[in-house]
Amino acid sequence: FDNITSPQYQLFISTIENLDQYVLDDKVGLGRVFDGIGGLSGGGATSRLLVNYAEPYRSQILDYLFKPNFGASLHILKVEIGGDAQTTDGTEPSHMHYENDENFFRGYEWWLMKEAKKRNPNITLIGLPWAFPGWVGHGKNWPYDYPDITATYVVSWIIGAKQYHDLDINYVGIWNERNFDSKYIKLLRYTLDKSGLESVRIIASDNLWEPISLFMLLDQELRRAVDVIGAHYPGTTTVLEALKTQKKLWSSEDYSTFNNEVGGGCWARILNQNYVNGLMTATISWNLVASYYGELPFGRDGLMTAQEPWSGSYVVESPIWISAHTTQFTQPGWTYLQTVGHLAHGGSYVALTNGKGDLTLDGYKDTQRTHDHSVCVRPPLPAFNVTSQNTTFQLKGSFASLAQLQVWRSRFNFKTQKPTFFEKLSPLKLSDGSFTLNLGEDEVYTLTSLTSGLKGSFPDPPPSAPFPTTYKDDFNVANPPFTEAPDFADQTGVFEYHINLTDPGPHVFTLRQVVTQRPVTWATDADQTISVIGNYKWENLTVSCDVFMETVKTGGVFIAARVDKGGQSVRNAKGLFYWIFSDGSYKVTNDLAGQAVLAEGPSGTRAFGWHTLTLSIKGQYATGLLNGYPLWKNAVVLGPKNGWAAIGTKSFELAQFDNFAVKAE
């Protein structure tokens, strides 16, 4: 250059400064074995609405999640072992409501695991109890005072999975919000082995790295019992004690972020950096699919969205295709190279091999992403800088002879708001085992020797539509495919289809609340049971239902409108609640707790007889009918202005419901 101040010279210097070189070589040693990418159904009731989709849309959603070389192509499915308790967005039924009760057909997790296995026979299955039926705790809100009972309860679920559904559970997690119990972990290992389940591995504490890592270093029996140390939302880092155990390290629950493009950026960053920073060999998304009412806590925090079974509409969100960058080009059993890390100007890369000469410089790897475009809900993300860069990779060892690599790219394009995901580019020719990429901000690349890979698709699903303004359900289903009635989302208690053999009349098939004891749970279940349904935007509507109390003198049931809270906040739900009680009284309240009384008086209602409740609300005024006759009228309701319809009971008690109907304006 004649002039070092010339634009040409400055461009040359800029190019040299941004040219970084990285060596990918399997002969210098390998890293840890890759265990997979997965999704979590539960914790709780996050797949509730999925089962109510009609075909072909339900199968299409499942294909996007589990079908190999099609969509997310997940390697792992983790499900909640239902405990009859609120565990974030709803309750999931236990296989043992009571100590002398067993039923391995309740809920929908059995069905979901079978559908996943149908698509990917090699998928890893994990069960984790977030909560337990009350009898497990013997009156205490703690499941580990009687560890033999708890271990037997969990192992019975694993045995039932095989006996009734031919499902082999690969791992079982141990989690609680407060601490872990080493005595229970050892006893669970013993109970599994005694039951012929030596192949089932234990993940502990399935919550935090510490203190279990330290305890495992000090307790050889505990160390032998635990196969995987799992952490929730680890922020891509681990701790020294966990590394010293030489156990597998997993991010056994992660993501939990709104699934727009920023959520896709979050997912891309942690899938890469969980290994780069923390040597975690599996990452599991909470949640698998956002298939619950969007106004519940953590709405749309799934890999895709499927929350409208009544319309058939669903959305394949960016995290599906970010997952595909890794899952379609690696499998559990592949091994990370030691040469992984951060790029000089921001972003990170990992590389994996199957030991047969194949290489995947794996998805979202080689990513360049600005801070605000990859923030997860938790934990906080420290500030960092990212710039575009030219990056050169040199292949050595078993990869030196590769002549070309397949290239897949995703661009978030936050400026133009026209993202492109999982786009197949022309193969990249290698020169002496070397290639250079220009990596822009907010881009995800996968370069692989594998020629597989497909961006699967179906015709567009039906357009989004609100919940029907006219809705009826008489629950007359002799052989229901699921124990839950369509579209009802239990928030405390469990409402199941029931055959009323004692009533030969019109109420043979009903919906019954079956939880009779407060469950053992970390969440704040209400003191009342409640199941919500409908459009959260409903304001003026009429709700009616036939009800049947089964508790003499102290029993009670309600129907409700404008219910404004669910999930972990259900205890504080407000709305309009119309109650009748088996002592012959009624009450109208502005809250689920029954403290804000708007009207009350005698009703003549008793247990073991059917009554029809009708609740109408328009503007600030509400009216209630009992068996078709006015019982109260013109109650003034100042708020909330909108919300779901609901049914429920005064306490954890048996009660039945039939001929539910809503008419909204």
PEVENQUI-V803931 format. One record per pair of residues at least 12 apart in sequence whose C-alpha atoms are under 7 Angstrom apart, sorted by the first residue. I is the first residue (numbers start at 1). J is the second residue. If there is no record, write none. Layout:
[[I:J] [I:J]]
//
This chain:
[[18:389] [18:390] [19:389] [19:390] [19:391] [19:392] [20:344] [20:390] [20:391] [20:392] [21:391] [21:392] [21:393] [22:392] [22:393] [22:394] [23:339] [23:393] [23:394] [23:395] [24:339] [24:393] [24:394] [24:395] [24:396] [25:395] [25:396] [25:397] [26:337] [26:397] [26:398] [27:397] [29:338] [30:335] [30:336] [30:337] [30:338] [31:335] [31:336] [31:337] [31:338] [32:335] [32:336] [33:281] [33:333] [33:334] [33:335] [33:336] [34:281] [34:282] [34:332] [34:333] [34:334] [34:335] [34:336] [35:281] [35:282] [35:332] [35:333] [36:75] [36:76] [36:281] [36:282] [36:283] [36:331] [36:332] [37:74] [37:75] [37:76] [37:282] [37:283] [37:284] [37:327] [38:74] [38:75] [38:76] [38:77] [38:283] [38:284] [38:285] [39:76] [39:77] [39:78] [39:284] [39:285] [39:286] [39:287] [39:288] [40:77] [40:78] [40:79] [40:284] [40:285] [40:286] [40:287] [40:288] [41:78] [41:79] [41:80] [41:287] [41:288] [42:79] [42:80] [43:80] [43:87] [43:88] [43:130] [44:86] [44:87] [44:88] [44:89] [44:90] [44:91] [44:92] [45:89] [45:90] [45:91] [45:92] [46:89] [46:287] [46:289] [46:290] [46:291] [46:292] [47:289] [47:290] [47:291] [47:292] [48:291] [48:292] [49:291] [49:292] [49:307] [49:309] [49:487] [50:291] [50:306] [50:309] [52:309] [52:486] [53:309] [53:312] [54:312] [57:312] [66:116] [66:119] [66:120] [67:119] [67:120] [68:120] [68:328] [69:328] [69:453] [69:454] [70:454] [70:455] [70:456] [71:320] [71:321] [71:324] [71:455] [71:456] [72:320] [72:321] [72:323] [72:324] [72:327] [73:324] [73:327] [73:328] [74:327] [75:123] [75:124] [76:123] [76:124] [76:125] [77:124] [77:125] [77:126] [78:125] [78:126] [78:127] [79:109] [79:126] [79:127] [79:128] [80:127] [80:128] [80:129] [80:130] [81:127] [81:128] [81:129] [82:94] [82:129] [83:129] [83:131] [83:132] [83:133] [84:132] [84:133] [84:493] [84:494] [84:519] [85:131] [85:492] [85:493] [85:519] [85:521] [85:525] [86:491] [86:492] [86:523] [86:525] [86:567] [86:568] [87:130] [87:523] [88:567] [88:568] [89:296] [89:297] [89:567] [89:568] [90:489] [90:490] [90:491] [90:567] [91:490] [91:491] [91:492] [91:493] [91:494] [92:107] [93:106] [93:107] [93:494] [94:133] [97:133] [97:515] [98:135] [99:135] [104:160] [104:164] [106:482] [106:483] [107:482] [107:483] [107:484] [108:482] [124:170] [125:169] [125:170] [125:171] [126:169] [126:170] [126:171] [126:172] [127:171] [127:172] [127:173] [128:172] [128:173] [128:174] [130:175] [131:520] [131:521] [132:519] [132:520] [132:521] [133:519] [133:520] [134:517] [134:518] [134:519] [134:520] [136:149] [136:150] [137:520] [141:520] [141:521] [142:520] [143:520] [144:184] [147:184] [148:187] [151:187] [151:188] [151:191] [152:191] [155:192] [169:200] [170:200] [170:201] [171:200] [171:201] [171:202] [171:203] [172:201] [172:202] [172:203] [173:202] [173:203] [173:204] [173:206] [174:203] [174:204] [174:205] [174:206] [175:204] [175:205] [175:206] [175:207] [177:522] [180:205] [182:222] [185:225] [186:222] [186:225] [189:225] [201:227] [202:226] [202:227] [202:228] [203:226] [203:227] [203:228] [203:229] [203:230] [204:226] [204:228] [204:229] [204:230] [205:229] [205:230] [206:229] [206:230] [206:231] [206:232] [206:252] [207:230] [207:231] [207:232] [208:230] [208:231] [208:232] [209:229] [209:231] [209:239] [209:242] [213:241] [213:242] [213:245] [214:241] [217:245] [227:247] [227:248] [228:247] [228:248] [228:249] [228:250] [229:247] [229:248] [229:249] [229:250] [230:249] [230:250] [230:251] [230:252] [231:250] [231:251] [231:252] [231:253] [232:251] [232:252] [232:253] [232:254] [233:251] [233:253] [233:254] [233:378] [233:379] [234:251] [235:379] [236:270] [236:273] [236:274] [236:277] [236:278] [237:274] [237:277] [237:278] [238:278] [249:279] [249:280] [249:281] [250:280] [250:281] [250:282] [250:283] [251:280] [251:282] [251:283] [251:284] [252:283] [252:284] [253:284] [253:285] [253:286] [254:283] [254:284] [254:285] [254:286] [255:267] [255:285] [255:286] [255:376] [256:285] [256:286] [256:287] [256:301] [256:377] [257:301] [257:376] [257:377] [258:300] [258:301] [259:300] [259:301] [259:302] [259:303] [259:317] [259:319] [260:317] [260:318] [261:318] [261:412] [262:373] [262:374] [262:375] [263:374] [263:376] [264:318] [264:319] [264:322] [265:373] [265:374] [266:374] [266:375] [266:376] [267:319] [268:322] [268:364] [269:364] [269:374] [271:283] [272:348] [272:349] [272:350] [272:364] [272:365] [273:348] [276:340] [276:341] [286:302] [287:301] [287:302] [287:303] [288:302] [288:303] [289:302] [289:303] [289:304] [289:305] [289:306] [290:302] [290:304] [290:305] [290:306] [290:307] [291:305] [291:306] [291:307] [292:307] [293:307] [296:566] [296:567] [297:567] [303:317] [303:319] [303:320] [304:316] [304:317] [304:320] [305:317] [310:467] [311:462] [311:464] [311:465] [312:461] [312:462] [313:461] [313:462] [313:463] [313:464] [314:461] [321:421] [321:422] [322:364] [325:362] [325:363] [325:364] [325:446] [326:362] [326:363] [328:453] [329:360] [329:450] [334:352] [334:353] [334:354] [335:352] [335:353] [335:354] [336:351] [336:352] [336:353] [337:351] [337:352] [345:386] [345:387] [345:389] [346:368] [346:385] [346:386] [346:387] [347:366] [347:367] [347:368] [347:369] [347:386] [348:365] [348:366] [348:367] [349:365] [349:366] [350:362] [350:365] [357:398] [357:399] [358:449] [358:450] [359:448] [359:449] [360:447] [360:448] [360:449] [361:446] [361:447] [361:448] [362:446] [362:447] [363:444] [363:445] [363:446] [364:444] [364:445] [364:446] [365:444] [365:445] [365:446] [366:444] [366:445] [367:442] [367:443] [367:444] [367:445] [368:386] [368:388] [368:439] [368:440] [368:441] [368:442] [368:443] [369:386] [369:441] [369:442] [369:443] [370:385] [370:386] [370:441] [370:442] [371:383] [371:384] [386:441] [387:441] [388:439] [388:440] [388:441] [389:438] [389:439] [389:440] [390:436] [390:437] [390:438] [390:439] [391:436] [391:437] [391:438] [392:435] [392:436] [392:437] [393:434] [393:435] [393:436] [394:433] [394:434] [394:435] [395:433] [395:434] [400:433] [401:433] [402:433] [403:429] [403:430] [404:427] [404:428] [404:429] [404:430] [405:427] [405:428] [405:429] [405:447] [405:448] [405:449] [406:427] [406:428] [406:447] [406:448] [406:449] [406:450] [406:451] [407:424] [407:425] [407:426] [407:427] [407:428] [407:446] [407:447] [407:448] [408:422] [408:423] [408:424] [408:425] [408:445] [408:446] [408:447] [409:421] [409:422] [409:423] [409:424] [409:444] [409:445] [409:446] [410:422] [410:423] [410:443] [410:444] [410:445] [411:442] [411:443] [411:444] [412:442] [412:443] [422:455] [466:535] [467:534] [467:535] [469:663] [469:664] [469:665] [470:662] [470:663] [470:664] [471:661] [471:662] [471:663] [472:659] [472:660] [472:661] [472:662] [473:659] [473:660] [473:661] [474:658] [474:659] [474:660] [475:509] [475:510] [475:511] [475:658] [476:509] [477:509] [483:496] [483:497] [484:496] [484:497] [485:497] [487:533] [488:531] [488:532] [488:533] [489:531] [489:532] [489:533] [490:530] [490:531] [490:532] [491:530] [491:531] [491:566] [491:567] [491:570] [492:525] [492:526] [492:529] [492:530] [493:513] [493:515] [493:529] [493:530] [494:513] [494:514] [494:515] [495:511] [495:512] [495:513] [495:514] [496:511] [496:512] [496:513] [497:510] [497:511] [497:512] [498:510] [498:511] [498:512] [507:658] [510:656] [510:657] [510:658] [511:656] [511:657] [511:658] [512:654] [512:655] [512:656] [512:657] [513:654] [513:655] [513:656] [514:653] [514:654] [515:652] [515:653] [516:652] [516:653] [516:654] [517:652] [518:652] [523:568] [524:568] [524:571] [525:570] [525:571] [526:570] [526:571] [527:651] [528:649] [528:650] [528:651] [528:652] [529:648] [529:649] [529:650] [529:651] [529:652] [530:646] [530:647] [530:648] [530:649] [531:646] [531:647] [531:648] [532:644] [532:645] [532:646] [532:647] [533:644] [533:645] [533:646] [534:644] [534:645] [535:643] [535:644] [536:642] [536:643] [536:644] [537:642] [537:643] [538:562] [538:642] [538:643] [538:644] [538:664] [539:562] [539:641] [539:642] [539:643] [540:617] [540:618] [540:619] [540:664] [540:665] [541:616] [541:617] [541:618] [541:663] [541:664] [541:665] [542:615] [542:616] [542:617] [542:662] [542:663] [542:664] [543:614] [543:615] [543:616] [543:661] [543:662] [543:663] [544:613] [544:614] [544:615] [544:660] [544:661] [544:662] [545:612] [545:613] [545:614] [545:657] [545:658] [545:659] [545:660] [545:661] [546:610] [546:611] [546:612] [546:613] [546:657] [546:658] [546:659] [546:660] [547:610] [547:611] [547:612] [547:656] [547:657] [547:658] [548:607] [548:608] [548:609] [548:610] [548:611] [548:655] [548:656] [548:657] [549:582] [549:607] [549:608] [549:655] [549:656] [550:607] [550:608] [550:654] [550:655] [551:607] [552:582] [552:607] [553:582] [553:583] [554:582] [554:583] [555:581] [555:582] [555:650] [556:579] [556:580] [556:581] [556:582] [556:649] [556:650] [557:579] [557:580] [557:581] [557:648] [557:649] [557:650] [558:577] [558:578] [558:579] [558:580] [558:647] [558:648] [558:649] [559:577] [559:578] [559:579] [559:646] [559:647] [559:648] [560:576] [560:577] [560:578] [560:645] [560:646] [560:647] [561:575] [561:576] [561:577] [561:643] [561:644] [561:645] [561:646] [562:575] [562:576] [562:640] [562:641] [562:642] [562:643] [562:644] [562:645] [563:575] [563:576] [563:643] [563:644] [563:645] [564:640] [564:642] [564:643] [564:644] [573:591] [573:592] [574:590] [574:591] [574:592] [574:640] [575:590] [575:591] [575:639] [575:640] [576:589] [576:590] [576:591] [577:589] [577:590] [577:591] [577:592] [580:605] [581:605] [582:605] [582:606] [582:607] [583:605] [583:606] [584:602] [584:603] [584:604] [584:605] [584:606] [585:601] [585:602] [585:603] [585:604] [585:605] [586:600] [586:601] [586:602] [586:603] [587:599] [587:600] [587:601] [588:600] [598:635] [599:635] [611:626] [611:627] [612:626] [612:627] [613:625] [613:626] [613:627] [614:626] [620:636] [620:637] [620:638] [621:634] [621:635] [621:636] [621:637] [622:634] [622:635] [622:636] [623:635]]
//
